[in-house]
Amino acid sequence: MSEAPAAASASALPEGITDPNYKPLPGQLGNLTMIQQHTLEKFKKELKEEGYYTEGEPRMSDATMLRFLRARKFDLAKAKEMFIDNEKWRKDFGVDEIVKNFDFPELPIVDKYYPQYYHKNDKDGRPVYIERLGLLDFNALYAATTQERQLKRLVLEYEKFLNERLPACSAAAGHPVETSCTIFDLHNVSLTNFYRVKDYVMKAVEIGQNRYPECMGKFYIINAPFMFSGVWAMIKPWLDPVTVAKIDIIGSGYKDKLLAQIDAENLPKEFGGTCSCPGGCSLSDAGPWNPAGGSKVVESESHGKVLSA
């Protein structure tokens, strides 16, 4: 069991921690102030009274409820509004039905023209998520799929992220892993291509920020072209300032920064790493959540158990 946080916490650490160096960030289980703990309990109580919270429901764990509270800076009224709106959205969008029955057989074709995939983990145990917008062929993409199906796939991947990838990464790291490490590659992106998928990108941003809050850990925008300043000016107002602060925009000299965060054996070759999964990293789904994808547990002196090729 890990050592207690430096400051006294009103909540206990989660069970199952084996990393002796783990120290939860403020606002997470094991590092809550008395006021934050009280707000969490009141949050659950009021939502239960209004029929929006079911005790024991896996997706309504304390860690999940805290994500909504942190997203609204522990403002109870705002967090309740966000959570209730999310519950209504889940019903309207058919999230449970998507999880049970949605299939995406066009994935190999879509992967050629707009790769979006999870691949292994970073040095903090986070699952790494990669998008390559520069390979976009708009006509070919939408001959194979639709924006609606892409958004359903996005939601399915978020649900897998929460229910499969994070638990597996947490078990491998020996401590709770609650966020992702994202690489957004803009190599060869043109303004024309961006504007063609602008609606999808904006809807994807809205889903990520409002429906799956506090899931972003590290976010690298790499190969940012000169014209990206104009695109960024358009996207930035849609984002919460806390989200913006997590984004690192880099040009072509990104390799050292990525390797400082991600072990070379976990980073695909095209980004300066050494990983080359059979059939391609973008279709391997390799990671602790999918050992058949080529991952295995190894020891790391700096942060306990992690995954590598």
C-alpha positions in Angstrom: 0.0 0.0 0.0 1.2 3.5 -0.9 2.1 6.0 1.7 -0.5 8.6 2.8 -0.5 11.9 0.9 1.5 14.6 2.4 -1.6 16.5 3.5 -4.3 14.9 5.5 -7.2 13.8 3.2 -10.9 13.5 4.1 -11.1 10.4 1.9 -9.2 7.1 1.9 -7.0 6.0 -1.0 -8.6 3.5 -3.4 -8.0 -0.2 -2.8 -5.5 -2.2 -4.8 -2.7 0.4 -5.0 0.7 -1.3 -5.2 2.8 1.6 -6.5 4.6 3.0 -3.3 5.2 6.3 -5.0 1.6 7.1 -5.9 0.2 10.4 -4.6 -3.2 11.4 -5.9 -3.7 14.8 -7.3 -6.0 17.3 -5.5 -9.6 16.5 -6.0 -9.0 12.8 -6.4 -9.8 10.0 -4.0 -7.2 10.0 -1.3 -6.6 13.7 -1.6 -9.9 15.5 -0.8 -10.4 18.4 1.6 -13.2 18.1 4.1 -15.3 20.5 2.0 -14.7 18.5 -1.2 -15.6 15.2 0.6 -18.8 16.9 1.9 -19.6 18.2 -1.6 -19.2 14.7 -3.0 -21.6 13.1 -0.5 -24.1 15.9 -1.0 -23.7 15.6 -4.8 -24.6 11.9 -4.7 -27.4 12.4 -2.1 -29.2 15.1 -4.1 -28.8 13.2 -7.4 -30.2 10.0 -5.8 -33.2 12.0 -4.5 -33.9 13.3 -8.0 -33.5 9.8 -9.5 -30.2 10.3 -11.3 -27.8 8.4 -9.1 -27.8 4.7 -8.3 -25.5 3.6 -5.6 -23.2 0.7 -6.7 -23.6 1.5 -10.4 -20.1 1.0 -11.8 -20.2 4.1 -14.0 -21.3 6.1 -11.0 -18.3 5.3 -8.8 -16.9 8.0 -6.6 -14.0 8.5 -9.0 -16.5 9.2 -11.8 -18.6 11.6 -9.7 -15.4 13.5 -8.8 -14.7 14.0 -12.5 -17.9 16.0 -12.8 -17.2 17.9 -9.7 -13.6 18.8 -10.7 -14.9 19.8 -14.2 -17.1 22.4 -12.4 -14.5 23.3 -9.7 -16.6 21.6 -7.0 -19.5 24.0 -7.6 -22.4 21.6 -6.6 -25.1 23.3 -8.6 -23.1 23.4 -11.8 -21.8 19.9 -11.4 -25.4 18.7 -10.9 -26.5 20.5 -14.0 -23.7 18.9 -16.0 -24.3 15.4 -14.7 -28.1 15.5 -15.2 -27.6 16.9 -18.7 -25.2 14.1 -19.4 -27.7 11.5 -18.2 -30.3 12.9 -20.6 -27.8 13.0 -23.4 -26.8 9.3 -22.8 -30.5 8.3 -23.2 -31.1 10.5 -26.2 -27.9 9.4 -28.0 -28.5 5.7 -27.1 -25.2 5.2 -25.4 -26.1 1.9 -23.7 -27.4 0.5 -27.0 -24.2 1.6 -28.8 -22.1 -0.3 -26.2 -24.2 -3.4 -26.6 -24.7 -3.5 -30.3 -22.7 -1.0 -32.4 -20.3 -2.5 -34.8 -17.8 -0.6 -37.1 -16.8 -3.0 -39.9 -15.5 -0.1 -42.0 -12.6 0.5 -39.6 -9.8 -0.8 -41.9 -10.9 1.7 -44.6 -11.5 4.6 -42.2 -8.1 3.9 -40.7 -6.5 4.7 -44.1 -8.0 8.1 -44.4 -8.5 9.3 -40.8 -6.6 7.1 -38.2 -7.9 7.4 -34.7 -6.7 4.8 -32.2 -5.4 3.9 -28.8 -1.9 2.4 -28.6 -0.2 1.2 -25.4 0.6 3.7 -22.6 2.8 6.5 -21.5 5.3 6.6 -18.6 2.5 7.6 -16.2 0.5 4.5 -17.2 -2.0 6.5 -19.3 -3.4 5.0 -22.5 -2.0 6.8 -25.5 -4.6 8.1 -28.0 -3.5 9.1 -31.5 -5.3 11.0 -34.4 -3.7 11.7 -37.7 -5.7 14.4 -39.5 -3.1 14.9 -42.2 -4.0 11.6 -43.9 -7.6 12.7 -44.4 -9.2 12.0 -47.7 -12.6 13.4 -47.3 -14.3 11.8 -50.2 -12.9 8.4 -49.5 -13.7 8.7 -45.8 -17.4 9.5 -46.3 -17.7 6.9 -49.1 -16.9 4.4 -46.4 -18.8 5.8 -43.4 -20.9 8.8 -42.1 -20.4 11.5 -39.5 -23.1 9.9 -37.4 -21.3 6.5 -37.4 -18.0 8.2 -36.6 -19.5 9.9 -33.6 -21.1 6.6 -32.4 -17.7 5.0 -32.7 -16.1 7.9 -30.8 -18.6 7.3 -27.9 -18.0 3.6 -28.0 -14.3 4.2 -27.7 -14.9 6.6 -24.8 -16.9 3.9 -23.0 -14.2 1.3 -23.7 -11.6 3.9 -22.4 -13.5 4.2 -19.1 -14.6 0.6 -18.6 -11.7 -1.4 -20.1 -8.6 0.6 -20.9 -8.4 2.7 -17.7 -9.0 -0.3 -15.3 -6.4 -2.4 -17.2 -3.9 0.5 -17.2 -4.5 1.1 -13.5 -3.9 -2.6 -12.7 -0.7 -2.5 -14.7 0.6 0.8 -13.2 -0.4 -0.2 -9.6 -2.3 3.0 -9.1 -5.5 4.7 -10.4 -5.1 5.9 -14.0 -7.9 8.4 -14.9 -6.7 10.2 -18.0 -5.2 9.7 -21.5 -2.2 11.0 -23.3 -3.2 12.3 -26.7 -1.1 12.9 -29.8 -2.9 14.9 -32.5 -0.8 14.9 -35.7 -1.3 17.7 -38.2 1.4 16.6 -40.7 0.3 17.7 -44.2 -3.0 19.1 -42.9 -4.6 21.7 -45.2 -7.2 24.3 -44.3 -9.5 22.7 -46.9 -9.4 19.3 -45.2 -9.8 20.8 -41.8 -12.9 22.8 -42.8 -14.4 19.7 -44.4 -14.3 17.8 -41.0 -14.8 20.9 -38.8 -18.3 19.9 -37.8 -17.2 16.4 -36.8 -14.2 17.8 -34.9 -16.4 20.4 -33.0 -19.0 17.7 -32.1 -16.2 15.4 -31.0 -14.7 18.2 -28.8 -18.2 18.8 -27.3 -18.7 15.1 -26.5 -15.2 14.8 -24.9 -15.4 17.9 -22.9 -19.0 17.8 -21.7 -19.9 14.1 -21.7 -16.5 12.6 -20.6 -15.0 15.4 -18.5 -11.6 15.3 -16.9 -10.3 12.5 -19.1 -7.5 14.5 -20.6 -4.0 14.2 -19.1 -1.4 15.1 -21.6 -2.3 16.5 -25.1 0.3 17.1 -27.8 -0.6 18.8 -31.1 2.4 17.9 -33.3 3.5 19.1 -36.7 1.4 22.2 -36.3 1.7 24.2 -39.6 2.0 27.9 -39.8 -1.7 28.3 -40.7 -2.7 26.4 -37.5 -2.8 29.6 -35.5 -6.0 30.6 -37.4 -7.5 27.2 -36.8 -6.5 27.2 -33.1 -8.2 30.7 -32.7 -11.4 29.1 -33.9 -11.2 26.0 -31.7 -9.9 27.6 -28.5 -13.1 29.4 -27.5 -14.9 26.0 -27.4 -12.5 24.7 -24.8 -12.4 25.1 -21.1 -9.3 27.1 -20.0 -8.2 24.1 -17.9 -8.3 22.0 -21.0 -6.4 24.6 -23.0 -3.6 24.7 -20.3 -3.0 20.9 -20.9 -2.4 21.3 -24.6 1.2 21.5 -25.9 1.4 22.8 -29.5 4.7 21.7 -31.2 6.0 21.9 -34.7 8.1 19.2 -36.4 10.6 19.1 -33.5 8.4 17.0 -31.2 10.3 13.7 -30.9 12.3 14.5 -27.7 9.2 15.8 -26.0 7.1 12.7 -26.9 9.9 10.3 -25.8 10.2 12.2 -22.5 6.6 11.1 -21.9 6.3 7.8 -23.8 8.8 5.0 -23.8 10.3 4.4 -27.3 8.9 0.8 -27.4 5.4 2.1 -26.8 5.6 4.9 -29.4 4.9 4.1 -33.1 7.9 4.5 -35.4 6.3 7.2 -37.4 6.5 9.4 -34.3 10.1 8.7 -33.4 9.5 5.5 -31.3 10.5 1.9 -32.1 7.1 0.2 -32.1 6.0 -1.5 -35.2 3.0 -3.7 -34.5 2.2 -6.5 -36.9 -0.5 -5.2 -39.3 0.2 -1.6 -38.2 0.0 0.1 -34.8 -3.2 1.9 -35.7 -5.1 -1.4 -36.0 -3.4 -3.4 -33.2 -5.2 -1.9 -30.2 -2.1 -3.0 -28.3 -2.1 -2.2 -24.6 -2.7 -3.6 -21.2 -6.4 -3.9 -22.0 -5.5 -6.2 -24.9 -2.4 -8.3 -24.2 -2.9 -10.1 -27.5 -2.0 -6.9 -29.2 1.6 -7.4 -28.2 2.0 -5.8 -24.7 3.6 -7.3 -21.6 4.2 -6.1 -18.1 7.7 -5.0 -17.2 9.2 -3.3 -14.2 10.1 0.4 -14.2 12.2 1.8 -11.4 10.5 5.2 -11.7 6.8 4.4 -11.6 6.1 0.8 -10.7 4.7 -1.6 -13.3 4.0 -0.3 -16.8 3.4 -1.8 -20.2 5.8 -2.1 -23.1 6.2 -4.0 -26.3 
